[in-house]
Amino acid sequence: MKIRISDQTLRMRLTKDEALSLQRGAHVVTSLQLNFIDVFEIELHSWNLSIGEVHFEKNKLKASIPHSAAKQLSHENGYVYRCEQQASQASALILEVEIDLQKVKQA
């Protein structure tokens, strides 16, 4: 999984295998080493709700997308799941999840 965080946008690019795992109910996790000590995890999973959500726990950012979006990601090239989550004071957080098409072309 590739992660891009900029402004109020969290973008996740998955391999086809990660998308299939997500569809089967597995979590997709990646770790970022922030310095010599701190590790920050980003976890993506699918759930039975019809909305996407991002929330933060200690040293972990958890994102959830609907099962239907996970299924579409694994079967439809070019599909991008996108949702907005309102923040209390800032502009809305945008979550985007897509297949890394560069990886698909190389396979």
C-alpha positions in Angstrom: 0.0 0.0 0.0 1.2 3.4 -0.9 0.1 6.4 1.2 0.0 10.1 0.3 -1.1 12.6 2.9 -1.4 16.2 1.9 -3.5 19.1 3.1 -6.8 17.4 4.2 -6.4 14.4 1.8 -5.5 10.8 2.6 -4.8 8.8 -0.5 -4.2 5.1 -0.5 -3.0 3.1 -3.5 -3.3 -0.7 -3.2 -2.0 -3.6 -5.2 -4.5 -5.9 -6.7 -3.7 -8.6 -4.1 -4.2 -6.1 -1.3 -7.6 -5.2 -2.8 -8.6 -8.8 -2.9 -7.5 -9.3 0.7 -9.6 -6.3 1.7 -12.6 -7.7 -0.1 -12.2 -11.0 1.9 -12.2 -9.0 5.2 -8.5 -8.8 5.9 -6.8 -5.6 7.0 -4.2 -3.9 4.9 -1.5 -2.3 7.0 1.6 -0.4 6.3 4.1 1.2 8.8 6.0 4.5 8.5 9.2 5.0 10.4 9.1 8.6 11.6 12.5 8.6 13.3 14.7 6.1 15.1 12.0 5.4 17.7 8.5 6.3 16.5 6.6 4.0 14.1 3.3 5.1 12.7 0.8 2.5 11.3 -1.8 3.1 8.7 -4.6 0.4 8.6 -7.3 0.0 6.0 -10.2 -2.4 6.3 -13.7 -2.8 5.0 -16.9 -2.8 7.0 -20.7 -3.3 6.6 -21.5 0.4 6.8 -22.2 2.5 3.6 -19.8 5.3 4.6 -16.0 5.7 4.8 -14.3 6.9 8.0 -10.9 7.8 9.2 -9.9 8.0 12.9 -6.7 8.1 14.9 -5.6 5.9 17.7 -2.3 6.0 19.5 0.3 5.8 16.7 -2.3 4.4 14.3 -4.5 5.9 11.6 -7.4 3.6 10.8 -9.5 4.0 7.7 -12.7 2.0 6.9 -14.5 1.7 3.6 -17.7 -0.1 2.7 -17.5 -3.8 1.6 -19.1 -2.8 -1.7 -16.2 -0.4 -2.4 -13.7 -3.0 -1.5 -15.4 -5.4 -4.0 -15.4 -2.7 -6.7 -11.7 -2.0 -6.1 -10.7 -5.6 -6.6 -12.8 -6.0 -9.8 -12.9 -2.7 -11.7 -9.7 -1.1 -12.9 -9.7 2.7 -12.6 -12.3 2.7 -9.8 -11.6 5.2 -7.0 -13.4 5.1 -3.7 -13.7 8.7 -2.4 -15.5 10.2 0.6 -15.4 13.3 2.7 -15.4 13.3 6.5 -16.3 16.6 8.3 -13.8 17.9 10.7 -14.7 20.1 13.7 -12.8 23.2 12.7 -10.9 22.5 9.5 -12.1 21.7 6.0 -13.4 18.2 5.4 -10.9 15.3 5.3 -10.9 13.5 1.9 -10.2 9.8 1.8 -9.4 8.2 -1.6 -8.6 4.5 -2.1 -7.6 3.1 -5.5 -5.6 0.4 -7.2 -2.1 1.3 -8.1 -2.4 1.0 -11.9 1.3 1.1 -12.4 1.6 -2.2 -10.4 -1.3 -3.7 -12.5 0.5 -2.8 -15.8 3.8 -4.4 -14.6 2.1 -7.6 -13.5 
